[in-house]
Amino acid sequence: MLKKKIFKFAIYCIPAGLISCTVSPLIRNPHPHPPNGFLGFHTTTNGMRYWELVKPQIKNVERPDFCKKKMFAMDAGIFNLYCYQRKAIPNQNLYSITSCFYSPDFSNRTSEQKEPSFTCTVKQEEEKYSDEERDRAIRFFGDSVPSNFEYAIIVLKQLLAFIGFLLIVFVGPGLLFIWLLISILQVSFNLINKWISKP
């Protein structure tokens, strides 16, 4: 009875995992730039906290609407920072972009002596944002914060993807392996019993 239950549950795990992994991408992610690449190694996060370090290098001293920090996982702290400042043009949502590259100080100096190393330039091209895109960018990459609903959708997508991954990669195959092991042991014990019970 137990063996049948394990087998049925293992068989159900794989399609359940596939459904979970399929449903997750179908839910629209409120994040403007959700993680992508292999296992989500390319990430874009809020970079406004670096603005005070960047400001001395550029002429525009006004605080930007938002800054995007783009990085790769396991990149030793190296990342790109893009800060967006709205241009004072009526009825136009055009943004000038300050592009910065950050590389940590790998010298032997003490942590007190080390300074963050930013190299910044103002890009020639501009980007245009609709009012909706601008508001969303400010919530995720500016001084505002995403809504509770947006957080809930992001967590739900991550949870579905994680559950699907576990069911497909670990739980289903793992239970099938246990079912197979129980079957082998059961057959082995039956053969041993038959051999022992022979006159």
C-alpha positions in Angstrom: 0.0 0.0 0.0 2.8 2.4 1.0 4.7 1.6 -2.2 1.7 2.3 -4.4 1.1 5.7 -2.7 4.8 6.7 -3.1 4.6 5.7 -6.8 1.4 7.6 -7.5 2.7 10.7 -5.6 6.0 10.6 -7.6 4.2 10.3 -10.9 2.0 13.3 -10.0 4.9 15.4 -8.9 6.5 15.8 -12.4 3.4 17.1 -14.3 2.6 19.2 -11.2 6.0 20.7 -11.4 5.7 21.3 -15.2 2.4 23.1 -14.6 3.9 25.2 -11.8 6.8 26.2 -14.0 4.5 27.0 -16.9 2.1 29.1 -14.9 4.9 31.3 -13.4 6.0 32.9 -16.6 2.4 33.5 -17.7 1.9 35.9 -14.7 3.0 39.3 -15.7 6.0 40.4 -13.6 5.5 44.0 -12.3 9.3 44.4 -12.1 10.5 46.5 -15.1 13.6 44.3 -15.5 13.1 40.9 -13.8 16.1 38.7 -13.4 17.1 36.9 -16.7 19.9 34.8 -18.1 21.0 31.5 -16.7 19.3 31.0 -13.4 18.5 34.8 -13.3 22.2 35.8 -13.1 21.5 39.1 -14.9 19.8 41.4 -12.3 18.7 45.1 -12.3 18.1 46.7 -8.9 17.7 50.1 -7.3 20.9 52.1 -7.5 19.8 55.4 -6.0 22.0 54.8 -2.9 25.1 55.3 -5.1 24.0 58.7 -6.4 26.0 60.7 -3.7 29.2 58.9 -4.8 28.5 59.6 -8.5 27.4 63.3 -8.2 30.8 64.9 -7.8 31.9 63.5 -11.2 29.1 65.2 -13.3 27.8 68.7 -13.9 24.2 67.9 -13.3 23.9 68.1 -9.5 20.1 67.5 -9.4 19.0 64.2 -8.0 17.8 61.9 -10.8 14.4 60.3 -11.0 15.8 56.8 -10.8 19.1 54.9 -11.1 19.4 51.3 -12.3 22.1 49.0 -11.0 22.9 46.2 -13.5 25.1 43.4 -12.5 25.9 39.7 -13.0 25.9 37.2 -10.2 29.4 36.2 -8.9 31.0 39.3 -10.6 33.3 40.2 -7.7 31.2 43.4 -7.1 31.6 45.0 -10.5 28.5 46.6 -11.9 27.1 49.3 -14.2 25.0 52.1 -12.9 22.6 54.1 -15.1 20.9 57.3 -13.7 18.0 58.9 -15.5 17.3 62.6 -15.3 14.1 64.0 -16.9 14.8 66.8 -19.3 13.0 70.1 -18.9 11.1 69.9 -22.2 7.3 70.5 -22.1 5.1 67.5 -22.9 8.2 65.3 -23.4 9.2 62.4 -21.2 12.8 62.4 -22.4 15.6 61.4 -20.1 19.3 62.1 -20.2 21.4 59.1 -18.9 24.5 59.2 -16.8 26.4 55.9 -17.3 28.8 54.7 -14.6 31.0 51.7 -14.2 32.0 50.6 -10.7 35.0 48.4 -9.9 36.0 47.7 -6.3 39.4 48.6 -4.9 41.4 45.3 -4.8 44.6 47.0 -3.4 46.1 46.1 -0.1 44.9 49.3 1.5 42.7 49.2 4.6 39.0 49.4 4.3 39.1 53.0 5.7 41.6 54.0 2.9 39.7 52.4 0.1 37.2 54.5 -1.9 34.5 53.4 -4.3 35.8 53.6 -7.8 33.2 55.0 -10.3 33.9 56.1 -13.8 31.0 58.1 -15.2 30.0 59.7 -18.5 26.8 61.4 -19.7 25.5 59.3 -22.7 24.6 61.2 -25.9 21.5 59.2 -26.6 18.2 59.8 -24.7 15.4 57.5 -23.6 11.7 58.1 -23.6 9.3 56.8 -20.9 5.6 56.9 -20.8 3.9 58.2 -17.6 3.2 54.7 -16.5 6.7 53.4 -17.3 8.2 56.4 -15.5 6.0 55.9 -12.3 6.9 52.2 -12.3 10.7 52.9 -12.7 10.5 55.4 -9.8 8.9 52.8 -7.6 11.5 50.1 -8.4 14.6 52.2 -9.1 13.9 55.5 -7.5 13.1 57.0 -4.1 9.6 55.5 -4.0 8.8 51.8 -3.2 6.8 49.1 -5.0 3.2 48.5 -3.8 2.3 45.5 -1.6 0.5 44.0 -4.6 3.6 44.2 -6.8 5.7 42.5 -4.1 3.0 39.8 -3.7 3.1 39.0 -7.5 6.9 38.8 -7.5 6.9 36.5 -4.5 4.2 34.3 -6.0 6.1 34.0 -9.3 9.3 33.0 -7.4 7.4 30.6 -5.2 5.7 28.8 -8.2 9.0 28.6 -10.1 10.8 27.2 -7.0 8.1 24.6 -6.2 8.1 23.5 -9.9 11.9 23.2 -9.9 11.8 21.1 -6.7 9.0 18.8 -8.0 10.7 18.2 -11.3 14.3 17.9 -10.3 14.2 16.5 -6.7 10.9 15.3 -5.3 9.5 13.3 -8.3 12.7 11.5 -9.2 13.6 11.1 -5.5 10.3 9.4 -4.7 10.6 7.2 -7.8 14.1 6.2 -6.6 12.7 5.3 -3.2 9.9 3.3 -4.8 12.4 1.5 -7.0 14.6 0.8 -3.9 11.6 -0.6 -1.9 10.7 -2.8 -4.9 14.2 -4.2 -5.2 14.4 -4.8 -1.4 11.0 -6.5 -1.4 12.0 -8.8 -4.3 15.3 -9.6 -2.6 13.6 -10.4 0.7 11.1 -12.7 -1.1 13.9 -14.5 -2.9 15.8 -14.9 0.4 12.7 -16.2 2.2 12.1 -18.7 -0.6 15.8 -19.9 -0.5 15.6 -20.2 3.3 12.3 -22.0 3.3 13.6 -24.7 0.9 13.8 -28.2 2.6 
